[in-house]
Amino acid sequence: MTASDPAILVAAIYRFVKIADHPSLREPLQQRMREGGIGGSLLLAAEGINGTIAGPPASLRAFMDWLRALRHHGETLFAETDVKWSGCDKMPFRRSKVRLKKEIVTMGVDGIDPNQSVGTYVDPEDWNQLVDDPEVVLIDTRNDYEIEIGRFKGAIDPQTHSFREFPEYVAKHLDPAKHPKVAMYCTGGIRCEKSTAYLKQQGFQEVYHLRGGILNYLEKVPREESRWLGECFVFDQRVAVDHDLTAGEHALCHGCGWPMTKDMLDHPKYERGVACPRCADEVTDDQRARRRERQRQLDQLSSDASREKSFPSPTTESNPIPSQNPPESKSVTLD
């Protein structure tokens, strides 16, 4: 695989747009993914679409062309869908699914509409200049387990375990009178659509967000000029990507959902698919037994798939990949 010609192409997509009768789109999307051998997860809600999908490059690009041209009640709602591309050497999803949700990114606050009001977009090429301004408060809107493995230099970690906690953080720590300039960022940009809209609603005047998120910054800004530190957590089996947008060095604990370093994989408390040094002491005997059985089944599926000569078409059932829902537990950070 090369950066310009990956074996598998990955697309992180979102589009805030009002969709009438959005459940009726579930089956056409699912069928098209199935036909193209596209894996991953798409969320559909009345407010839009969001997800990360992957597949052979030609198939994935064809799917995106189809999605942008798709007409629903006479409108091409997804023509301007935001896409961040990256690549990897093997399929990062075991399944494909389209889920119906109340929100495509869950903040839990009614009346937030990024189509009506949103912060000022800042292109990656202009981001460094903005965050160098001493009056700018730079906030990472992602979850704690994401921030642990990478962030922008000087960024504040709100220590939120879920995006639902972000409004509470704002209420306790930010004040329009004391913080006239606020800049925010997230993985691909979607959470900042809502977080900046929320801050505008709360009376903050100068609110900025990184266009296309961290992934766009890593693609556009040379490493030698970058303010990014570490790796970027992603919600698929790559777990994280480095500055070149290739799979990073972190693995995922499928017990607690937190990323692990190489040193943690060598720790005596680590057991693949069961527990890591962070969560091992909190796992009950019953949980340990169930997770061992789950891992045995996954190993069997992996063994069966390896016998295939071509990429297996993803099925439509649930898959054990990172979720944007918070992990089960949080323990002491192992630095």
C-alpha positions in Angstrom: 0.0 0.0 0.0 1.1 3.6 -0.7 -0.4 6.8 0.6 -1.6 7.6 -2.9 -2.8 4.1 -3.8 -4.2 2.4 -0.6 -5.5 -1.1 -0.7 -8.5 0.1 1.3 -9.9 3.6 1.2 -11.5 5.1 4.3 -14.0 8.0 4.3 -15.2 9.9 7.3 -18.3 11.7 6.2 -21.0 14.0 7.6 -23.7 16.4 6.4 -26.1 18.5 8.5 -29.2 18.8 6.4 -32.9 18.4 7.2 -34.1 15.0 5.9 -37.9 14.3 5.6 -38.8 10.7 6.3 -35.1 9.8 7.0 -35.9 6.1 7.9 -36.9 5.5 4.3 -33.2 6.0 3.3 -31.9 3.2 5.5 -32.5 0.3 3.2 -31.2 2.0 0.0 -28.0 3.0 1.8 -27.6 -0.5 3.4 -28.1 -2.2 0.0 -25.7 0.0 -1.8 -23.0 -0.6 0.9 -23.6 -4.4 0.7 -23.4 -4.4 -3.1 -20.1 -2.5 -3.1 -18.4 -4.4 -0.3 -18.4 -1.3 1.8 -17.9 -1.7 5.6 -18.5 0.7 8.4 -21.3 2.5 10.1 -23.6 5.3 9.0 -25.9 7.2 11.3 -29.1 8.7 9.9 -31.3 11.3 11.7 -33.7 14.0 10.8 -30.7 16.4 11.1 -28.4 14.6 8.6 -25.9 11.8 8.1 -22.6 10.9 9.8 -20.2 8.0 9.8 -17.0 6.3 8.8 -17.0 3.7 5.9 -14.3 1.8 4.0 -13.8 -0.4 1.0 -11.8 -1.0 -2.1 -11.0 2.5 -3.6 -13.1 2.2 -6.7 -16.1 0.9 -4.8 -16.0 3.5 -2.1 -15.6 6.4 -4.6 -18.5 5.0 -6.6 -20.6 4.9 -3.4 -19.8 8.5 -2.6 -20.7 9.5 -6.1 -24.0 7.7 -5.8 -24.7 9.3 -2.4 -24.0 12.8 -3.6 -26.3 12.3 -6.6 -29.0 10.5 -4.6 -32.4 12.3 -4.8 -34.8 12.2 -1.9 -38.2 13.8 -2.3 -36.8 15.6 -5.3 -33.6 17.0 -3.6 -30.0 16.0 -3.7 -29.5 16.4 0.0 -26.0 14.9 0.2 -24.4 16.7 -2.7 -22.2 18.8 -0.3 -21.3 16.0 2.1 -18.1 16.6 3.9 -15.5 13.9 3.3 -12.1 13.2 4.8 -10.1 10.4 3.0 -7.5 8.2 4.4 -6.1 4.7 3.6 -5.1 1.4 5.2 -3.8 -2.0 4.1 -6.8 -4.0 5.3 -10.5 -3.5 6.0 -10.9 -1.7 9.3 -14.5 -2.9 9.7 -16.0 -6.4 10.0 -19.6 -5.3 9.3 -21.7 -2.6 7.6 -24.7 -1.0 9.2 -27.0 2.0 8.9 -28.5 3.1 12.1 -31.4 5.5 12.8 -30.7 8.0 15.5 -32.2 11.1 17.1 -29.0 13.0 16.5 -26.0 12.2 14.2 -23.7 13.5 17.0 -25.3 13.5 20.4 -25.0 16.6 22.5 -28.4 16.2 24.2 -29.4 19.9 23.8 -32.6 20.7 21.9 -32.6 23.5 19.4 -29.0 23.4 18.2 -29.0 23.7 14.4 -25.6 24.2 12.7 -27.5 25.1 9.5 -28.8 28.2 11.3 -25.8 29.4 13.3 -22.3 28.1 13.5 -18.8 29.3 14.4 -16.3 30.7 12.0 -14.4 28.0 10.0 -10.6 28.3 10.0 -8.7 26.4 7.3 -5.8 24.2 8.4 -3.3 26.5 6.7 -4.5 29.4 9.0 -5.0 27.4 12.2 -1.5 27.9 13.6 -1.8 31.7 13.4 -5.2 31.6 15.2 -4.1 29.4 18.1 -0.9 31.5 18.6 -3.1 34.4 19.6 -2.7 34.7 23.4 -6.3 35.8 23.7 -7.7 32.6 22.1 -8.9 29.8 24.4 -8.2 26.5 22.5 -10.5 23.7 23.5 -10.5 20.0 22.4 -14.1 18.9 22.2 -13.3 15.2 22.0 -13.6 12.6 24.8 -10.9 12.0 27.4 -9.8 8.6 25.9 -9.3 10.3 22.5 -7.3 13.2 23.9 -5.0 10.9 25.9 -3.1 9.9 22.8 -2.9 13.2 21.0 -3.9 16.8 21.0 -2.9 20.3 19.7 -0.1 22.0 21.7 -1.7 24.3 24.3 -5.2 22.8 24.0 -7.4 22.5 27.1 -8.7 19.0 27.9 -12.3 19.4 29.2 -12.0 15.9 30.7 -15.4 14.9 29.3 -16.2 11.2 29.0 -19.0 11.9 26.5 -20.0 14.8 24.2 -23.2 15.1 26.3 -21.0 16.5 29.1 -19.7 19.4 27.0 -22.5 21.8 27.8 -21.9 21.3 31.5 -18.2 22.0 30.9 -19.1 25.3 29.2 -21.4 26.3 32.0 -18.7 25.8 34.6 -15.6 27.0 32.9 -16.4 29.4 30.1 -17.8 32.9 30.2 -18.5 35.1 27.2 -17.2 38.2 29.1 -14.0 36.5 30.2 -13.3 34.4 27.1 -14.0 36.6 24.1 -12.2 34.3 21.6 -12.7 30.5 21.7 -11.3 28.1 19.2 -12.3 24.4 19.1 -11.5 21.3 17.2 -12.4 17.6 16.9 -11.6 14.6 14.8 -13.4 15.4 11.5 -15.3 18.6 12.3 -18.8 17.3 13.1 -18.7 17.8 16.9 -17.5 21.4 16.4 -20.5 22.1 14.2 -22.6 21.6 17.3 -20.2 22.9 19.9 -19.7 26.2 18.1 -23.4 26.5 17.4 -24.0 25.9 21.1 -21.5 28.6 22.2 -23.0 31.1 19.8 -26.4 30.3 21.4 -24.9 31.0 24.8 -23.7 34.5 23.8 -20.1 33.9 22.8 -19.2 36.3 20.0 -15.9 35.1 18.5 -16.1 31.3 18.1 -13.8 29.5 15.7 -13.4 25.8 14.6 -10.9 23.9 12.5 -12.4 23.2 9.1 -12.4 19.4 8.5 -11.0 18.8 12.0 -7.7 17.1 12.9 -7.8 14.8 9.9 -7.9 17.7 7.5 -5.1 19.5 9.4 -2.9 16.4 9.3 -3.5 16.1 5.5 -2.9 19.8 4.7 -0.2 21.0 7.1 3.4 19.7 6.8 4.8 17.8 9.7 7.6 20.3 10.3 5.0 23.1 10.7 2.5 21.1 12.7 1.3 21.9 16.2 -0.2 18.4 16.5 1.3 16.2 19.3 0.8 12.4 19.2 -1.7 10.4 17.3 -5.3 10.9 16.3 -7.9 8.5 17.7 -10.3 7.1 15.0 -13.4 5.1 15.4 -12.4 2.0 13.5 -10.0 -0.9 13.9 -7.0 1.2 13.1 -7.6 2.8 16.6 -5.3 5.8 15.7 -3.6 7.5 12.7 -0.3 9.3 12.7 0.6 12.6 10.9 0.7 10.8 7.6 -2.8 9.5 8.1 -1.6 5.9 8.3 -2.4 3.4 11.1 -0.6 4.5 14.3 1.0 2.5 17.1 -1.9 2.3 19.5 -4.2 -0.7 20.0 -7.6 -0.8 21.6 -8.7 -2.6 24.7 -12.0 -4.2 23.9 -12.7 -4.5 27.6 -12.8 -0.8 28.5 -12.5 0.8 25.1 -9.4 2.9 25.9 -6.4 3.0 23.6 -3.2 1.1 24.7 0.5 1.8 24.1 2.9 -1.0 23.1 4.2 -1.1 26.7 0.7 -1.9 27.9 0.4 -4.9 25.5 3.5 -6.4 27.3 2.0 -5.8 30.7 1.1 -9.0 32.7 -2.4 -7.7 33.3 -3.1 -7.4 29.6 -5.3 -10.2 28.0 -6.3 -9.7 24.4 -10.0 -9.0 24.0 -10.6 -9.2 27.8 -8.7 -6.5 29.8 -5.8 -4.1 29.9 -3.7 -2.8 32.8 -6.1 0.1 33.1 -9.3 -2.0 33.6 -8.1 -5.4 34.7 -8.7 -4.9 38.4 -12.3 -3.8 37.7 -13.3 -6.8 35.5 -15.5 -9.4 37.3 -15.1 -13.1 36.7 -18.3 -13.2 34.8 -17.2 -10.4 32.5 -13.9 -12.1 32.0 -15.5 -15.3 30.9 -17.9 -13.6 28.5 -15.1 -11.5 27.0 -12.9 -14.6 26.5 -15.8 -16.4 24.7 -16.3 -13.3 22.5 -12.6 -13.2 21.6 -12.7 -16.9 20.8 -15.5 -16.3 18.4 -13.8 -13.4 16.8 -10.6 -15.4 16.3 -12.6 -18.1 14.6 -14.2 -15.5 12.3 -10.8 -14.1 11.5 -9.5 -17.5 10.7 -12.4 -18.2 8.4 -12.0 -14.9 6.6 -8.2 -15.5 6.0 -9.1 -18.4 3.9 -10.9 -16.2 1.4 -9.0 -15.1 -1.7 -10.6 -11.7 -1.9 -12.0 -9.0 0.5 -15.1 -10.4 2.2 -18.2 -8.4 1.7 -19.2 -6.9 5.1 -22.3 -8.3 6.6 -24.9 -6.2 8.3 -24.7 -7.2 11.9 -23.1 -5.5 14.8 -19.3 -5.3 15.0 -16.7 -5.0 17.8 -15.1 -1.7 16.7 -14.5 1.5 18.6 -17.7 3.4 19.2 -18.3 7.1 19.9 -20.1 6.0 23.0 -17.9 6.3 26.0 -16.0 3.2 27.2 -17.3 1.2 30.2 -14.9 2.5 32.8 -12.1 4.8 33.4 -9.2 4.1 35.8 -5.8 5.5 36.5 -3.9 6.7 33.4 -0.7 4.7 32.8 1.8 7.3 31.6 
